[in-house]
Every structure is written in structure tokens, then in C-alpha cells.
Amino acid sequence: MTNIRKQFIHINQRIEQAFKLSGRPPDNNITLLAVSKRHPYDKIQSLYDLGQRHFGESYLQEALQKIELLSHLDIVWHFIGPIQSNKTREIARHFQWVHSVDRIKIAQRLNSQRPSELPPLNICLQVNISQEIQKSGFSNIAIHNAIKGILPLPNLIIRGLMAIPEQVPDSSEQFMLQRTAFQQLRLLMQQLNQEYGLNMDTLSMGMSSDLEAAIAEGATIVRIGTALFGSREN
Ligand SMILES: *Cc1c(COP(=O)(O)O)cnc(C)c1O
């Protein structure tokens, strides 16, 4: 069996196991987002042949090449990386999802640049859940203005929230500490849904090293790179 096949099976088992342990209702699905940044397009093809459909990319130029090369495949492309203003046009054209919306201005540009023949773009608002100084994302306070500013934009659908919590050191409390951060994101989405009468249904949280904790707290999309593809090329 090829490595990628083994890793694909293994990740799906980890997801299924975590889902069972979580006690979540059976119809409360989890999407595996295969983070293919810094991996060649033939690995995407291999995973596609195994049935994987959702792929995530962080670097626009690299992503556009892959999207072009693989345009005959029925792939759902997710942009998950930092977004500069001069990148929004291509992102709005070529992706179905954007997880890393962290400024109202970026959302406005994506909205006005989304081609009219395409359905509205699915977005997640990135939240700086661990309140790290160097990390992007809305604060728990700024997110309110973001919702109010972005909600009226007709070519975007706010599907939910995304976070990359602070790494917690290996220890006996690691799992609980990871859960605490993910729980904050879940509660924040609940609160925003109530306060603004929204139907956000997406919690994009959990990566190779913390997907179990994220699923325990209600992740609906887990973003997995290393555990699927191995370590990245630079
Ligand atoms: C790279 C990346 C991932 C995947 O991380 P792994 O630890 O390799 O699973 C997930 N989310 C974001 C936003 C990323 O940039």
C-alpha cells in the first residue's frame, strides 16, 4: 500500500474515532480538508483517486497552478492562507471557500470581485482565539463589527469561524488545554448566531496535531496537512 493511502486511511480512522468519542449526533458531519500547500499536484491526484474532494491551499501562485493543472477534476478548493489585498481578485475567482478572512476590507474586495456567474463565496472569519500578538484574526470584540459589516455583502456567505490556537506544550494537560481554545470558538459561534440571528454552521478547527480535541468541541472542518502528505517542501 502506498504511504499516502495508509495515511489517508489512518486520518479517516482518527476522525471517526474522535467523532464516536465526542457523542455528537451521527448526522453532524465532519469534512476532511486536505491541506496540500507545498506538496506537488500529483499527490493531490493520488488522494483524489482515493475519494478525497476538499483541498486547502495557502499560497496563491502555487494554488493557481494546481487549480489549472487539475481543472478536469471535481475538486472543492479552499483558501486558508493569509490574504493581501492584491490577491483577492484571483481568490474570488478560483476558490469556493475562504477560511482566513481577517479584515472587513478583504471581505469587501472578495465580495466585489466574485464573478457574478459563480455562487456566493463561502467564507469563515478567522478569530485570534488565543489572543496572540503576532497572529492574524479578529478579536472576540472586533468580530462583532466584522459580522455587521460583512453580513450585507451579497456575494459572500458567512459559514462560520476559523482559528489556529496557540500550540500547547506536550503534557498531561495538553488535550484539555487544546479543548479549551476550541471550546471558546464553538461558544463564540453560538453566541454570534443568537445575537445576530445567523445560521453559521462551520467550525474550521483542528490540524494534524490537535484534530481529536477539535472534534471533541464540534469541529466541522479539520484542516490536515502533515499527517496526510508528510512534511512539506520549502
Ligand atoms: C498548513 C496549515 C494547516 C495544516 O497544518 P498541518 O499541521 O500540516 O496539519 C492547517 N491550517 C492552516 C491555516 C495552515 O496554514
Ligand as a Chemical Component Dictionary entry (heavy atoms), coordinates in Angstrom:
data_LIG
# 
_chem_comp.id                   LIG 
_chem_comp.type                 NON-POLYMER 
_chem_comp.pdbx_formal_charge   0 
_chem_comp.three_letter_code    LIG 
# 
loop_
_chem_comp_atom.comp_id 
_chem_comp_atom.atom_id 
_chem_comp_atom.alt_atom_id 
_chem_comp_atom.type_symbol 
_chem_comp_atom.charge 
_chem_comp_atom.model_Cartn_x 
_chem_comp_atom.model_Cartn_y 
_chem_comp_atom.model_Cartn_z 
_chem_comp_atom.pdbx_ordinal 
LIG C1 C1 C 0 -0.630 24.500 6.964  1  
LIG C2 C2 C 0 -1.937 24.695 7.586  2  
LIG C3 C3 C 0 -2.672 23.611 8.090  3  
LIG C4 C4 C 0 -2.164 22.178 8.099  4  
LIG O1 O1 O 0 -1.273 22.000 9.154  5  
LIG P1 P1 P 0 -0.662 20.557 9.500  6  
LIG O2 O2 O 0 -0.100 20.749 10.869 7  
LIG O3 O3 O 0 0.373  20.257 8.486  8  
LIG O4 O4 O 0 -1.776 19.565 9.508  9  
LIG C5 C5 C 0 -3.918 23.888 8.618  10 
LIG N1 N1 N 0 -4.426 25.135 8.650  11 
LIG C6 C6 C 0 -3.758 26.191 8.186  12 
LIG C7 C7 C 0 -4.371 27.540 8.242  13 
LIG C8 C8 C 0 -2.494 26.011 7.643  14 
LIG O5 O5 O 0 -1.819 27.084 7.179  15 
# 
loop_
_chem_comp_bond.comp_id 
_chem_comp_bond.atom_id_1 
_chem_comp_bond.atom_id_2 
_chem_comp_bond.value_order 
_chem_comp_bond.pdbx_ordinal 
LIG C1 C2 SING 1  
LIG C2 C3 SING 2  
LIG C2 C8 DOUB 3  
LIG C3 C4 SING 4  
LIG C3 C5 DOUB 5  
LIG C4 O1 SING 6  
LIG O1 P1 SING 7  
LIG P1 O2 DOUB 8  
LIG P1 O3 SING 9  
LIG P1 O4 SING 10 
LIG C5 N1 SING 11 
LIG N1 C6 DOUB 12 
LIG C6 C7 SING 13 
LIG C6 C8 SING 14 
LIG C8 O5 SING 15 
# 
